[in-house]
Amino acid sequence: MEEYILIFRHEDGKKIASPEQMEIWMKQTMDWIGGIAAQNKFISGNGLYFDDAKVVGHNKVVTNGPFGEIKETIAGFIMVRAASADEAAEFAKGSPILQGAGNTIEVRKIAKNDGVH
């Protein structure tokens, strides 16, 4: 079993949902994660705030972030155990985040200290 990270990308992080809609999405998300956890394949995860963020460049210049020049923002992530990227992508397909037009989930295998990349 390998470990994968599912990175949640919102097409427009400036859109603000109502408190009622946020409550609905949070319940859907907790139910979705609960389904993965019931299979003993959930590792951990967290959401990310859009405010109070910085981007540090290669020359140590710090700017306000996240990535003001692009539309999409990273909203959070979960880590799962899966036999393959295909299985991890199947988990991703059930995420309520995909209800938002343009939202995506990036699935990446987590590199371990095994010398293989």
N, C-alpha and C positions, 0 to 999 in steps of 0.2 A: 504494500500500500504506500502510495506517494502522498506528499502534501502539496496542495495547490492554494493559491490565493485568488479570490474573486474580487476584483477591484470595480467598485460601482462608480460609473461616470454619468453625471447629469449633463445634459446638453446645455442647459442654462441655469447655472447655480444662483442667479439673481431672482428667479421666480420664487415667490413665497406662497406656500399653501396656507389655507385657513387652519386654525387649530383643530377643527373637526376633521378635515382631510388628513392632517398629520396623525391624528389619533387612529383613523382607519388604516393608514399605511403602516403605522407602527405595529398594530395588531396583526395585519397581514404578514409583515416581516417577521414578527416573533413566531407566528404559526409556521411560516416557511422554514425558519431556522430550527424550530422544534422538530419538524419532519426530518431534517438532516441529522439532528442530534439523536433522534429515536433510532437511527441506523448506526449510531456510534461513529459518525463520520464528521461531526462538527468539532473544530479545534478551538477557535476563538474568533473574535471580530469586534469592530467598533465603527461608529460613524465619525465623521470629521466635521468640525465647524468651518463655515465659509469665512467668518470674520477672524480678526486677530491672527492673521497668517503672514508669513514672510517667504520670500524666495531669495536664496543666496546664490550668486553667480560664481563662476570659476575665478574671477578676480576679486572675490570677497565683497562685491557690491551687494548690498541688501536692499530689496525693493518690497513694496507691499504685494502680497499675493492673495490667493493663488493664481498665478498665470493670467494676469489681467489682459494679455493680448489675445487670448483664445476664448472661445465660447464655453467649452466644456470644463467642468470641474470634477475633481475626485470627491465623492460624497462619503466614502467609507469602504470597508472591506470585510470579508470573512475568510477564514482559512478552513479548509476541509481536507479530509483524507479521501482519496479516490484511487482506483486502480489505473486510471488514465485521464488525460485531458478531456477525452470524450465524456467520461462519467462526470467529471467536474463541471463540464459545460451543461450536462443534463440537469445538475443541481441549479446552475445559473438560470436556466430556462424558467424555473418556477418562481424567480424573484419578483416581488411586486414593483421593484424599481423599473422593470421593463414596461410598466403601464404608461410611463412618460414617453411621449414621442421623442425620438432621438437619443434616449438614454441607452447606455450599453453597459455590459459587464465584460471586463477583460479577465481571462482565465490564464494564469501563469503557474508553472511548476516552481516550487520553492527550491532553491539551490541549497544543498546540504554540503557539509565539508567532506565530500566523497571524491573530489577531484574531477567529477563529471559535470559539464555545463550544458 
